[in-house]
């Protein structure tokens, strides 16, 4: 017992001597430390600790090493509760920041409660919640991509079933949205036909030019609706009592031929 105490005393004495023997920190090392601190991410505590540890090891003979150790200690005290903080961010729609915190916890603190919860959450729940939120906000393409990536991961059969159901719901919503957009586009084109006929009746001819940038038919609301539903008005031609142009949808996927006789799709079917 006495021998053990003696050994422990010698070790402590050695540590004290080593600490006291540390050299003054050179100016260039101090500047490097300040630069490092300014670059540390607030959302990546684990990554920050790793960088500080590496810096401390490289400069362990200088007094700055003690400062680095204290900084690392302060950062470690912030780990507890980080998982809940990340989840609150996700609930507020701050998914990018939340994901960064969760990944940092899972990678650098896998043995802590927060780290274990983060790893489990990233396997399924986080991305499912994100996709559900984006679906509710009608950001359907992004939500669909998240679910497709989730289905490529190693998840349980129950989780796959849940993901597939959401993917079905997203698909239905996208179809409904597309039908609504097409209906609005056709309605506007029909209104534009009427305005062109009114212009012809008043002036004896159709406008010489017609494009999205030079639309001078109707009132301000007509221009606003044109930019809401269309990305372009192309191939406008007119001769005698005939006119023709192609209306291009906002996403560029739908093109409708509009003439004095009606509205036709690419198949030529009258709409």
Backbone bond lengths (Angstrom), bond angles and torsions (degrees), N, CA, C in turn:
res aa  C-N    CA-C-N  psi(-1)  N-CA   C-N-CA  omega(-1)  CA-C   N-CA-C  phi
1 X - - - 1.462 - - 1.526 111.26 -
2 X 1.322 115.08 -47.37 1.458 119.57 178.90 1.526 111.07 -61.53
3 X 1.366 113.89 -39.08 1.465 117.79 -179.36 1.525 110.56 -63.54
4 X 1.317 116.79 -39.45 1.465 121.43 -179.99 1.517 110.52 -64.30
5 X 1.324 115.94 -40.31 1.469 120.21 178.88 1.520 110.92 -65.56
6 X 1.308 115.36 -38.37 1.458 120.10 179.00 1.519 110.70 -63.59
7 X 1.338 114.84 -44.66 1.473 119.99 179.99 1.519 110.79 -62.56
8 X 1.360 115.64 -43.93 1.461 120.58 179.81 1.531 110.54 -61.78
9 X 1.323 116.31 -40.90 1.460 120.94 179.19 1.515 111.33 -63.30
10 X 1.349 115.34 -40.07 1.459 119.87 178.74 1.520 111.98 -64.48
11 X 1.336 115.23 -39.82 1.473 120.09 179.84 1.521 109.99 -64.64
12 X 1.330 116.75 -47.63 1.465 121.00 179.54 1.524 111.34 -60.62
13 X 1.328 114.57 -40.95 1.464 118.88 179.00 1.520 111.19 -63.08
14 X 1.331 115.12 -39.61 1.472 120.08 179.74 1.525 110.99 -64.41
15 X 1.358 114.91 -41.59 1.454 119.44 179.72 1.525 111.06 -63.83
16 X 1.321 115.32 -40.51 1.469 119.79 179.15 1.519 110.55 -63.49
17 X 1.329 114.73 -43.41 1.462 119.73 179.69 1.520 111.37 -62.20
18 X 1.363 114.67 -42.45 1.457 119.40 -179.79 1.516 110.91 -64.18
19 X 1.371 114.15 -41.22 1.456 118.74 -179.48 1.516 110.68 -64.10
20 X 1.319 114.30 -44.68 1.462 118.71 -179.71 1.525 111.72 -66.86
21 X 1.328 114.36 -23.88 1.456 118.38 -176.55 1.513 114.04 -87.21
22 X 1.357 118.03 2.61 1.457 120.02 -179.24 1.524 110.59 -68.33
23 X 1.308 114.02 143.63 1.468 120.13 -175.60 1.527 111.01 -83.99
24 X 1.310 114.42 159.60 1.456 119.63 174.01 1.534 109.01 -61.77
25 X 1.316 115.10 142.75 1.463 119.29 -176.94 1.521 110.76 -78.05
26 X 1.329 117.58 125.23 1.471 120.72 178.72 1.533 111.22 -62.39
27 X 1.285 116.11 156.43 1.465 121.85 -177.99 1.533 111.65 -60.36
28 X 1.330 116.09 -41.61 1.471 118.14 -177.40 1.531 111.75 -67.04
29 X 1.341 116.67 -29.94 1.469 119.93 177.42 1.525 109.94 -72.03
30 X 1.336 116.20 -40.38 1.462 120.49 177.18 1.534 111.27 -60.72
31 X 1.323 115.73 -41.56 1.472 119.81 178.50 1.526 111.02 -65.66
32 X 1.338 115.57 -38.52 1.469 119.58 178.59 1.527 110.44 -63.75
33 X 1.318 115.01 -38.65 1.468 120.05 179.57 1.531 111.08 -66.07
34 X 1.311 116.37 -44.47 1.462 120.11 178.87 1.518 111.16 -62.51
35 X 1.324 116.01 -39.72 1.470 120.31 177.71 1.526 110.25 -65.10
36 X 1.322 116.37 -42.55 1.457 120.47 178.99 1.523 110.66 -60.89
37 X 1.322 117.34 -45.89 1.459 121.17 -179.26 1.521 111.86 -61.87
38 X 1.321 117.08 -37.18 1.462 120.69 -179.49 1.529 112.04 -69.20
39 X 1.325 116.02 -21.04 1.464 120.48 -177.40 1.529 112.82 -97.19
40 X 1.316 117.51 -6.61 1.465 120.44 -178.35 1.527 110.21 -69.52
41 X 1.325 115.87 133.84 1.454 120.40 -179.91 1.514 112.28 -82.33
42 X 1.321 116.24 132.44 1.455 120.56 179.66 1.526 112.66 -68.33
43 X 1.334 116.26 -24.78 1.458 120.24 -177.83 1.532 112.85 -93.40
44 X 1.318 116.82 -4.39 1.467 120.70 -178.28 1.524 109.30 -123.66
45 X 1.324 115.58 72.58 1.465 120.48 -177.05 1.529 111.22 -63.37
46 X 1.313 116.66 -42.68 1.459 120.17 -179.32 1.515 112.35 -60.97
47 X 1.322 115.17 -44.97 1.463 120.19 178.86 1.526 110.14 -63.90
48 X 1.334 116.48 -38.67 1.467 121.24 179.08 1.525 111.03 -64.10
49 X 1.335 116.09 -43.30 1.464 120.52 178.73 1.525 110.68 -61.54
50 X 1.327 115.97 -41.69 1.467 120.57 -179.86 1.529 110.29 -61.33
51 X 1.328 117.17 -43.43 1.459 120.80 -179.93 1.523 111.08 -66.13
52 X 1.322 116.34 -38.96 1.460 120.44 178.89 1.523 111.09 -67.93
53 X 1.329 116.23 -39.28 1.464 119.95 178.12 1.524 110.79 -62.48
54 X 1.311 116.03 -43.35 1.467 120.05 178.64 1.529 110.85 -62.59
55 X 1.324 115.83 -41.52 1.473 120.00 178.86 1.528 110.37 -65.15
56 X 1.337 115.74 -41.65 1.460 119.87 -179.85 1.515 112.72 -62.88
57 X 1.325 116.13 -39.29 1.463 120.39 179.18 1.532 110.76 -66.05
58 X 1.302 116.01 -40.39 1.470 120.51 -179.46 1.535 111.99 -66.93
59 X 1.330 115.53 -26.59 1.466 119.60 -175.52 1.533 111.64 -123.89
60 X 1.347 115.69 33.93 1.457 119.38 -176.16 1.536 113.19 -67.20
61 X 1.323 118.86 -16.84 1.460 120.75 -179.93 1.526 112.46 -83.61
62 X 1.365 115.84 -6.48 1.463 119.83 -179.81 1.533 110.71 -105.00
63 X 1.309 115.77 158.67 1.467 120.84 -179.39 1.526 112.44 -64.89
64 X 1.324 117.09 -21.48 1.461 120.92 178.35 1.520 111.19 -59.59
65 X 1.336 116.94 -24.00 1.462 121.06 -179.63 1.522 111.05 -61.11
66 X 1.326 118.21 -34.45 1.458 121.58 178.20 1.528 110.69 -68.93
67 X 1.317 116.01 -38.63 1.466 120.69 177.54 1.529 110.25 -63.79
68 X 1.336 115.34 -41.76 1.464 120.82 179.08 1.524 110.33 -62.94
69 X 1.305 117.03 -41.87 1.469 121.61 179.04 1.523 111.14 -60.46
70 X 1.319 116.58 -41.31 1.458 120.83 178.52 1.524 111.37 -65.75
71 X 1.324 115.62 -38.65 1.468 120.10 179.03 1.526 110.52 -65.34
72 X 1.320 116.13 -40.94 1.464 120.78 178.06 1.526 110.22 -62.98
73 X 1.325 115.82 -41.71 1.471 120.94 178.84 1.534 110.73 -59.88
74 X 1.316 117.10 -43.33 1.464 121.56 179.80 1.531 111.23 -63.50
75 X 1.330 115.31 -40.46 1.469 119.50 179.90 1.524 111.32 -66.41
76 X 1.313 116.68 -40.38 1.472 120.40 -179.86 1.532 111.26 -63.62
77 X 1.312 116.61 -29.53 1.463 120.47 179.37 1.526 112.33 -70.76
78 X 1.336 116.11 -14.52 1.470 120.67 -178.77 1.531 113.27 -91.17
79 X 1.320 116.35 -6.01 1.468 119.64 -174.47 1.522 112.34 -66.78
80 X 1.300 115.99 -43.71 1.468 120.12 -178.00 1.535 109.92 -61.06
81 X 1.328 116.40 124.11 1.464 121.31 179.98 1.517 114.60 95.35
82 X 1.328 117.01 -3.59 1.465 119.96 -178.59 1.534 112.40 -66.19
83 X 1.320 116.67 -33.28 1.461 119.91 179.42 1.534 110.05 -62.66
84 X 1.318 116.60 -47.46 1.464 120.34 179.67 1.532 110.35 -62.28
85 X 1.326 116.52 -39.89 1.469 120.86 178.41 1.524 110.61 -60.53
86 X 1.334 116.74 -42.80 1.469 121.25 179.27 1.526 110.84 -64.30
87 X 1.325 116.88 -40.23 1.466 120.48 179.71 1.528 110.92 -65.90
88 X 1.318 116.91 -37.20 1.460 120.14 177.47 1.531 110.45 -65.19
89 X 1.323 116.23 -38.05 1.465 119.97 176.63 1.531 110.58 -61.95
90 X 1.330 115.93 -43.52 1.465 120.47 179.56 1.525 110.47 -62.33
91 X 1.320 116.78 -40.89 1.469 120.49 179.01 1.519 111.73 -64.54
92 X 1.332 115.63 -24.11 1.466 120.55 177.88 1.524 111.70 -90.10
93 X 1.327 116.41 0.80 1.459 120.62 179.24 1.510 114.90 88.82
94 X 1.343 117.36 5.74 1.471 121.25 178.98 1.530 109.44 -89.23
95 X 1.319 116.15 67.04 1.461 120.99 -171.34 1.526 113.22 -70.10
96 X 1.311 117.36 -37.08 1.468 119.98 -178.02 1.534 110.71 -63.57
97 X 1.310 116.02 -46.14 1.466 120.54 179.67 1.524 110.73 -67.19
98 X 1.330 116.35 -42.15 1.462 120.73 179.97 1.525 111.27 -62.11
99 X 1.332 116.65 -43.49 1.462 120.88 -179.47 1.523 111.37 -63.84
100 X 1.316 116.29 -38.60 1.469 120.31 179.21 1.522 110.95 -62.67
101 X 1.322 117.13 -42.43 1.461 121.35 179.64 1.524 110.55 -66.37
102 X 1.324 116.30 -43.81 1.468 120.19 -178.98 1.525 111.49 -63.81
103 X 1.320 116.91 -42.73 1.462 120.36 179.11 1.524 111.26 -64.68
104 X 1.316 116.44 -37.54 1.462 121.10 178.44 1.527 110.68 -64.93
105 X 1.330 115.91 -42.86 1.470 120.40 178.16 1.524 111.20 -63.14
106 X 1.332 115.59 -45.33 1.467 120.09 -177.41 1.530 111.79 -65.84
107 X 1.316 117.28 -35.24 1.463 120.44 -176.81 1.526 113.23 -80.88
108 X 1.321 116.72 -44.22 1.463 119.77 -171.31 1.529 114.84 -100.11
109 X 1.334 117.12 -16.77 1.464 119.92 -179.54 1.529 111.66 -131.32
110 X 1.336 116.97 51.19 1.467 120.51 -175.06 1.527 114.36 -65.20
111 X 1.324 117.01 -20.09 1.468 119.99 -177.82 1.522 113.08 -94.11
112 X 1.345 117.33 -4.54 1.461 120.15 177.56 1.531 109.35 -89.13
113 X 1.321 115.54 163.01 1.464 119.29 178.79 1.522 110.76 -62.33
114 X 1.330 115.92 -42.78 1.469 119.45 179.58 1.526 111.26 -64.06
115 X 1.312 116.49 -39.52 1.458 120.71 179.44 1.517 112.33 -65.05
116 X 1.329 116.48 -41.58 1.466 121.06 179.35 1.535 111.00 -66.02
117 X 1.335 115.25 -42.34 1.467 119.36 178.56 1.521 111.00 -64.85
118 X 1.328 116.65 -39.08 1.464 120.91 179.93 1.530 110.90 -64.53
119 X 1.324 116.62 -44.53 1.460 120.76 179.96 1.522 111.00 -60.80
120 X 1.309 116.68 -43.42 1.464 121.58 179.92 1.534 110.42 -66.19
121 X 1.317 116.58 -41.48 1.456 120.95 -178.07 1.519 111.61 -65.34
122 X 1.332 116.55 -37.67 1.462 121.16 -178.81 1.527 113.04 -71.46
123 X 1.313 116.82 -17.65 1.461 120.16 179.75 1.523 111.79 -70.77
124 X 1.359 116.56 -28.98 1.461 117.83 -177.38 1.532 113.88 -157.36
125 X 1.335 116.23 -57.28 1.466 121.34 -168.16 1.530 113.91 -58.04
126 X 1.331 116.86 -42.52 1.467 119.64 -177.49 1.525 111.14 -60.37
127 X 1.325 116.61 -47.77 1.463 120.42 -176.50 1.532 111.86 -73.19
128 X 1.321 116.99 -32.14 1.456 119.61 175.81 1.528 110.16 -65.55
129 X 1.322 116.23 -44.50 1.469 120.34 178.42 1.527 110.92 -62.61
130 X 1.319 116.38 -41.10 1.465 120.47 178.48 1.522 110.62 -62.33
131 X 1.322 116.93 -45.38 1.464 120.89 -179.74 1.530 110.82 -63.88
132 X 1.326 117.62 -40.90 1.458 121.29 178.80 1.526 111.05 -63.28
133 X 1.330 115.76 -41.02 1.463 120.23 179.78 1.524 111.01 -65.71
134 X 1.326 116.73 -43.74 1.463 120.97 179.69 1.527 111.02 -66.16
135 X 1.330 116.34 -35.77 1.470 120.44 176.78 1.518 110.27 -61.96
136 X 1.317 116.01 -44.14 1.462 121.16 179.21 1.531 110.88 -62.36
137 X 1.341 116.75 -33.99 1.461 121.63 179.73 1.529 112.00 -85.01
138 X 1.333 117.24 4.08 1.465 124.05 179.14 1.524 113.20 68.18
139 X 1.329 116.74 21.82 1.463 120.75 173.20 1.531 107.22 -91.47
140 X 1.328 113.99 68.76 1.465 121.34 -166.29 1.524 113.97 -70.97
141 X 1.315 117.70 -39.30 1.467 119.72 -179.21 1.526 111.09 -62.60
142 X 1.323 116.49 -43.26 1.460 120.69 179.99 1.523 110.78 -66.57
143 X 1.334 115.96 -41.51 1.467 120.11 178.98 1.526 110.72 -63.40
144 X 1.323 116.29 -41.87 1.466 121.36 179.71 1.522 111.08 -61.79
145 X 1.338 117.11 -42.06 1.460 121.53 -179.96 1.521 111.09 -63.44
146 X 1.328 117.00 -40.19 1.467 121.27 179.60 1.519 110.70 -62.61
147 X 1.319 117.07 -44.21 1.468 120.71 -179.23 1.527 110.93 -66.69
148 X 1.307 117.58 -40.20 1.467 120.37 179.15 1.530 110.89 -62.79
149 X 1.325 116.62 -40.60 1.458 120.46 177.07 1.528 110.75 -67.38
150 X 1.318 116.66 -35.48 1.459 121.50 179.18 1.528 110.91 -65.49
151 X 1.320 116.44 -38.12 1.467 121.04 -179.55 1.523 112.29 -69.37
152 X 1.321 117.08 -17.72 1.466 120.47 177.76 1.530 111.86 -83.97
153 X 1.333 116.74 -10.32 1.461 121.22 -179.35 1.527 110.45 -85.05
154 X 1.307 115.11 168.17 1.465 121.40 179.11 1.526 109.18 -83.49
155 X 1.344 116.12 85.29 1.456 121.33 179.72 1.520 109.68 -116.72
156 X 1.316 116.29 165.92 1.464 120.93 -176.41 1.526 110.86 -72.65
157 X 1.317 116.27 165.25 1.469 121.04 179.74 1.530 110.88 -64.68
158 X 1.329 116.90 -36.24 1.467 120.32 177.57 1.523 110.63 -64.72
159 X 1.327 115.81 -41.09 1.456 120.14 178.99 1.525 111.23 -66.64
160 X 1.331 116.03 -38.02 1.468 119.71 177.15 1.524 110.59 -62.97
161 X 1.315 116.25 -39.19 1.463 120.35 179.77 1.528 110.56 -63.92
162 X 1.322 116.68 -42.60 1.467 121.16 178.31 1.523 110.40 -62.96
163 X 1.331 116.55 -44.06 1.460 121.55 -179.74 1.526 111.51 -64.19
164 X 1.318 116.44 -41.61 1.468 120.56 179.82 1.530 110.68 -64.16
165 X 1.324 117.24 -38.01 1.462 120.44 178.86 1.524 111.08 -64.67
166 X 1.329 115.70 -40.46 1.462 118.63 177.92 1.521 110.40 -67.38
167 X 1.333 116.46 -36.92 1.459 120.30 178.38 1.534 110.28 -63.59
168 X 1.331 116.97 -38.19 1.471 121.07 175.25 1.527 110.49 -61.03
169 X 1.321 115.22 -45.18 1.466 120.53 -178.93 1.527 110.97 -62.83
170 X 1.336 116.06 -41.26 1.463 120.56 178.85 1.527 110.33 -63.76
171 X 1.333 116.23 -41.84 1.463 120.92 179.94 1.521 111.01 -61.07
172 X 1.323 116.83 -44.20 1.466 121.38 178.92 1.524 110.35 -63.09
173 X 1.334 116.00 -43.03 1.463 120.77 -179.82 1.529 110.97 -63.78
174 X 1.344 116.81 -39.01 1.459 120.37 179.44 1.526 110.94 -65.87
175 X 1.326 116.18 -40.17 1.461 119.74 178.59 1.522 111.00 -65.20
176 X 1.338 116.11 -42.34 1.460 120.36 179.14 1.526 110.74 -64.21
177 X 1.334 115.78 -41.01 1.459 120.51 179.11 1.526 110.78 -64.09
178 X 1.342 115.72 -41.81 1.461 120.16 -179.63 1.525 111.21 -65.18
179 X 1.337 116.40 -40.74 1.460 120.28 178.48 1.523 110.76 -63.94
180 X 1.326 116.04 -39.16 1.462 120.50 179.17 1.525 110.62 -66.31
181 X 1.331 116.45 -41.72 1.462 120.44 178.96 1.531 111.20 -64.11
182 X 1.334 115.85 -41.64 1.457 120.34 -179.91 1.526 110.71 -65.11
183 X 1.337 115.67 -40.43 1.469 119.98 179.15 1.525 110.37 -63.87
184 X 1.327 116.68 -41.89 1.470 120.43 178.83 1.527 111.03 -65.49
185 X 1.323 115.32 -39.35 1.458 120.64 179.71 1.536 110.28 -63.94
186 X 1.335 116.42 -45.35 1.468 120.59 179.29 1.520 111.10 -64.30
187 X 1.326 115.86 -40.32 1.464 120.12 179.78 1.514 110.73 -62.32
188 X 1.332 116.87 -41.51 1.462 119.97 179.17 1.520 110.66 -66.50
189 X 1.336 116.64 -43.09 1.468 120.35 179.81 1.532 110.95 -62.01
190 X 1.328 116.24 -37.84 1.464 119.67 177.48 1.525 110.14 -64.28
191 X 1.325 116.73 -39.81 1.464 121.30 177.75 1.527 111.08 -65.82
192 X 1.340 115.47 -36.96 1.458 120.01 179.35 1.530 110.97 -66.85
193 X 1.315 116.48 -36.50 1.475 121.05 176.09 1.525 110.28 -59.47
194 X 1.339 115.23 -44.70 1.469 119.91 -179.67 1.533 110.72 -63.20
195 X 1.323 116.27 -42.22 1.461 120.30 179.51 1.526 111.82 -64.19
196 X 1.331 116.61 -36.44 1.462 120.30 177.59 1.534 110.97 -67.71
197 X 1.321 116.42 -38.75 1.464 120.06 178.37 1.527 110.04 -66.87
198 X 1.327 116.61 -38.11 1.462 119.79 177.86 1.526 110.26 -64.79
199 X 1.333 115.46 -40.33 1.465 120.49 178.30 1.538 109.46 -61.90
200 X 1.324 116.80 -41.55 1.467 121.53 -179.06 1.530 110.21 -64.77
201 X 1.330 116.82 -42.99 1.463 120.58 -178.67 1.530 111.44 -65.01
202 X 1.333 116.29 -32.91 1.458 120.13 -178.64 1.526 113.04 -82.79
203 X 1.341 117.22 -30.65 1.469 120.94 -172.63 1.528 114.11 -115.80
204 X 1.312 117.55 -9.34 1.460 119.96 179.25 1.514 113.57 80.49
205 X 1.315 117.33 2.34 1.468 121.66 177.76 1.521 108.62 -159.49
206 X 1.318 114.95 164.57 1.453 119.56 176.78 1.524 109.58 -85.26
207 X 1.342 119.28 162.16 1.470 120.89 178.23 1.524 110.69 -57.24
208 X 1.330 115.78 144.57 1.466 119.77 -179.73 1.528 111.26 -69.95
209 X 1.314 116.65 -30.02 1.461 121.03 -178.39 1.531 109.88 -134.00
210 X 1.324 114.73 146.57 1.475 119.33 177.53 1.529 108.96 -151.69
211 X 1.302 115.40 118.32 1.461 120.97 176.53 1.520 108.14 -151.30
212 X 1.313 115.50 171.27 1.461 119.80 -179.24 1.531 110.65 -65.95
213 X 1.331 116.46 -30.02 1.461 120.74 -178.78 1.524 112.87 -84.53
214 X 1.331 116.82 -14.94 1.471 119.41 -177.62 1.525 110.82 -129.40
215 X 1.326 115.39 38.95 1.456 119.83 -179.22 1.525 108.94 -80.38
216 X 1.322 116.96 113.90 1.467 121.04 -177.10 1.526 110.52 -121.96
217 X 1.325 116.53 33.29 1.450 121.73 178.68 1.530 109.40 -108.40
218 X 1.333 116.22 142.51 1.456 119.09 178.12 1.521 111.49 72.57
219 X 1.318 115.40 -160.56 1.463 120.57 -179.05 1.532 110.82 -103.46
220 X 1.321 116.46 -166.94 1.458 121.64 -177.73 1.520 111.88 -61.35
221 X 1.329 116.62 -34.63 1.464 120.14 -179.46 1.523 111.74 -64.03
222 X 1.328 116.93 -30.43 1.467 120.59 177.95 1.523 110.06 -64.95
223 X 1.322 115.95 -44.74 1.466 120.51 178.05 1.520 111.05 -62.86
224 X 1.314 116.38 -41.99 1.462 120.91 -179.64 1.529 110.79 -64.22
225 X 1.319 117.27 -42.53 1.470 120.95 178.67 1.520 110.90 -66.41
226 X 1.322 116.64 -36.99 1.464 120.38 179.24 1.521 110.21 -59.53
227 X 1.323 116.64 -45.46 1.464 120.52 -179.03 1.529 111.83 -73.69
228 X 1.321 116.31 -21.78 1.470 119.94 178.02 1.521 111.55 -76.31
229 X 1.334 117.34 -37.58 1.460 120.96 -173.62 1.529 114.36 -103.75
230 X 1.338 117.39 -21.18 1.460 119.75 -174.60 1.527 111.38 -121.95
231 X 1.333 114.24 151.92 1.471 119.57 172.80 1.523 110.39 -102.63
232 X 1.353 116.38 -18.66 1.473 119.27 179.71 1.523 110.59 -167.74
233 X 1.324 114.25 155.79 1.469 122.83 167.73 1.510 105.20 -118.92
234 X 1.330 116.26 115.02 1.461 120.45 -172.09 1.531 111.49 -118.68
235 X 1.343 114.12 162.61 1.482 123.35 170.53 1.526 112.83 52.94
236 X 1.311 115.80 42.26 1.469 119.09 178.23 1.525 110.18 -74.80
237 X 1.318 115.03 127.32 1.467 120.84 176.95 1.524 108.72 -136.76
238 X 1.317 115.87 153.58 1.469 120.49 178.08 1.519 109.13 -149.78
239 X 1.339 115.25 143.47 1.467 121.24 175.54 1.514 107.72 -157.13
240 X 1.331 115.57 129.65 1.457 121.17 -177.47 1.530 110.75 51.41
241 X 1.321 117.69 -116.85 1.472 120.56 -178.56 1.524 111.77 -107.34
242 X 1.327 116.17 30.33 1.470 120.81 179.47 1.532 110.18 -123.12
243 X 1.318 115.53 147.83 1.473 120.13 172.52 1.531 108.19 -145.01
244 X 1.308 115.07 158.72 1.469 120.34 178.86 1.529 109.28 -157.37
245 X 1.320 116.21 139.51 1.471 120.96 172.92 1.523 109.28 -155.78
246 X 1.322 115.08 163.54 1.462 120.81 177.98 1.533 108.86 -110.43
247 X 1.314 115.19 123.83 1.462 121.36 175.93 1.528 108.31 -94.13
248 X 1.330 116.33 125.93 1.464 122.20 -178.60 1.528 108.93 -106.96
249 X 1.333 116.00 128.16 1.462 120.57 -177.47 1.519 111.97 -63.97
250 X 1.328 116.30 166.30 1.452 121.84 -176.91 1.526 111.84 -58.47
251 X 1.349 116.93 -38.33 1.464 120.29 -179.63 1.522 112.67 -88.31
252 X 1.329 116.93 -1.79 1.457 121.43 177.50 1.519 114.88 78.37
253 X 1.334 117.33 2.72 1.460 120.15 -175.58 1.528 113.50 -88.16
254 X 1.321 116.87 -23.45 1.467 120.69 -177.03 1.521 110.02 -114.96
255 X 1.329 115.08 132.49 1.469 121.10 179.14 1.524 108.05 -128.63
256 X 1.312 116.21 125.01 1.467 121.83 -179.46 1.523 109.96 -118.29
257 X 1.336 115.34 132.50 1.460 120.73 175.37 1.523 107.91 -87.69
258 X 1.320 116.51 122.57 1.468 121.64 -178.14 1.534 107.99 -114.66
259 X 1.331 115.63 124.50 1.466 121.29 177.69 1.521 108.85 -132.37
260 X 1.339 116.12 178.36 1.456 119.99 177.67 1.530 111.39 -64.61
261 X 1.344 116.63 -18.47 1.461 120.47 -177.53 1.533 113.44 -91.62
262 X 1.326 118.09 -17.08 1.458 119.20 -179.35 1.525 112.78 156.51
263 X 1.324 114.64 -164.67 1.458 121.74 -178.84 1.519 108.48 -121.78
264 X 1.326 115.78 127.44 1.462 120.91 -177.32 1.514 111.06 -125.85
265 X 1.334 115.67 146.47 1.451 121.23 174.58 1.514 110.78 -87.34
266 X 1.297 116.87 -173.52 1.471 121.70 -179.11 1.517 111.46 -62.50
267 X 1.357 117.23 -27.00 1.464 120.20 -179.36 1.525 111.72 -77.18
268 X 1.366 115.07 -12.92 1.453 118.14 -177.36 1.508 112.57 91.82
269 X 1.320 118.28 -3.63 1.468 122.05 -179.59 1.521 109.25 -72.76
270 X 1.296 116.76 132.69 1.458 121.34 178.23 1.514 110.29 -67.78
271 X 1.327 116.24 130.37 1.470 121.32 -176.93 1.517 109.95 -97.80
